[in-house]
Amino acid sequence: MTTDGKRAQRTPGARRSGGSRRRTRWDAVPNDAGGPVGLLDTLVAKGLRRELPSQDEALAVLATSDDELLDVVAAAGRVRRQWFGRRVKLNYLVNLKSGLCPEDCSYCSQRLGSKAEILKYTWLKPDEASQAAAAGVAAGAKRVCLVASGRGPTDRDVGRVSQTIEAIKAQNEGVEVCACLGLLSDGQAERLRAAGADAYNHNLNTSEATYGDITTTHTYADRVETVRQAQAVGMSACSGLIAGMGESDQDLVEVVFALRELDPDSVPVNFLIPFEGTPLAKEWNLTPQRCLRILAMVRFVCPDVEVRIAGGREVHLRSLQSLALHLANSIFLGDYLTSEGQAGQADLDMIADAGFEVEGADTTTLPEHRAHALAAAGSGCGSGGGGGCGPCGDSGAAVPETAAAAATTAVPAPDKAQAEPGAARTGLIAVRRRGAGTELPPNA
């Protein structure tokens, strides 16, 4: 940020703090065999042993060429299959309260000052939220992530969400529920756990060194503390990142290593959706190949946790979504908080066509050693799920949008002849106009 509060201009991919961008090539990483094959063998061996790679090794994954990409995916896929087989866990988002956030998170369509034309509505009633959740569960979702915009919940809000959790669990036997409500105050994690919350999501988003460049109304340390509060009461911790905000390779590696140290059971990987009307609307820095490298790096650093492809999957991975299933073992089904995903049936078809299977409700997601540790901490779900949801806020009640405004809208796509890798493809972004907060059925 500049002194007048405006976002400083930077070259996409450059480190926000102004330091040099660090990239490590394969031949800069010591290994016995030498070259990419030797390093991949090293990374696979470490992943199978749950051993932490070095930061240089993680950086080298991000620095691979397109010619090496399938080798990287295959290697990380071996680690994924060791701990999760060919199972894909389905998660379903329910946006309990949308819009008018007092926080200034630059990536968020609900942020303070956002001009994104998203749905805006106040708290859903417990029966409304339960009905929305049931659509996802009926389509195969094992976990429902309840998200509400805001810096953090009031005690009254925690009461509302507790009633919603109880309603969902009463209607859907065996379903897992993750709460995602922002920064927690003393005693709130205990209340959510007592109400039946299995997990809590709060993302770190980016490296500590550059966190202040995307958000100024709360700190990186605030986010870490909330995750620790959830862990302390026995909830499964879910915390991840957002890629594509102009960060450097070093930033990505630093946040993933910080997550490894924090040890959440689930790591959602979000790819920035550059909403028009937000400060990051022009940050189109990702290609499908870049996204696959990021997912592979996360898998090598966090081999036995649930790696979830979260927001931005359709926008940035596009036709390579199914290839990403070899790296991640979890996705969101259907729509996201304020944007639409591909049709829920298309998600199911993609999983089947790629040779994977939807994880059943009677299957424990996490490997045995993690499931046992989680159960010992007081959570019985053993799934390590959650959501790549990380809310921004709502300063008060908003007015629900009417069904008349429920038609899906999207900015026209740029001329294909002029589109280049990394160029804006805004036609891939559709604002959510169905499901929670509307009179239209959800996408599940």
Secondary structure by P-SEA (a helix, b strand, c coil): ccccccbbbbccccccccccbbbbcccccccccccaaaaaaaaaaaaaacccccaaaaaaaaaccccaaaaaaaaaaaaaaaccccbbbbbbbbbccccccccccccccccccccccccccccccaaaaaaaaaaaaaacccbbbbbbbcccccaaaaaaaaaaaaaaaaaccbbbbbbbbcccccaaaaaaaaacccbbbbbccccccccccccccccaaaaaaaaaaaaaaccbbbbbccccccccaaaaaaaaaaaaaacccbbbbbcccccccccccccccccaaaaaaaaaaaaaaccccccccccccccccccccccccccccbbbcccccccccccaaaaaaaaaaacccccccccccccaaaaaaaaaaccccccccccccbbbbbccbbbbbccccccccccccccccccccccccccccccccccccccccccc
